[in-house]
């Protein structure tokens, strides 16, 4: 696999409250490469430096599971899902403890993560950062479901997906890490294939490009690191009102 990532502040924000994780492990067994990958994008909330702290706490919690996931873990979707869930719950506890110690209200973060082992992928998601999966033609095969007020309106048929992209309430989250006592991420297990591309990104990116447009870029032959930097620059030029973070994995 090949991967690249970037995270930029954008035009408006003073600080970058996003955090990105990319850990790639390769071991050669009997002449064959055994690859495992743990990646995540977290988008912090809380104003000042506290959103940045929250997203880093979430990433640190995921990193602390890396030994079990990447080295010791078996490609068992249930077992992997439980390890990821514990990581999200630990981040929730740690952020709330930090908030209480420092007297901060509403400090939290989104997080979307993926663990890949062979052809098995386990995705965790909470908030409105997203994980997309595209095939070799750029056709979208999967996207996580946002935990937002506007997504609930879309699900209820009160707002169309097109209207939801510009609805002023689209950043009102219904789930996150650190805000509530209970952390409720969604988890997905699926098969991935050679030729698939997997994109993890904060809303500062996907809010600026349609799914079809994202897919067309993903299907290009631009080197992966160059591509994520180009996509971030496009989003920044079009809007730039938020931090922009992307992690792209090509299988």
Beta strands, then each sheet from edge to edge (+ up, - down):
strand 1: 2-8
strand 2: 18-29
strand 3: 32-45
strand 4: 108-109
strand 5: 111-117
strand 6: 120-126
strand 7: 130-134
strand 8: 140-143
strand 9: 186-191
strand 10: 197-201
strand 11: 244-250
sheet 1: 1+ 11- 10+ 7- 8+
sheet 2: 2+ 3- 4+
sheet 3: 2+ 3- 5+ 6- 9+
end
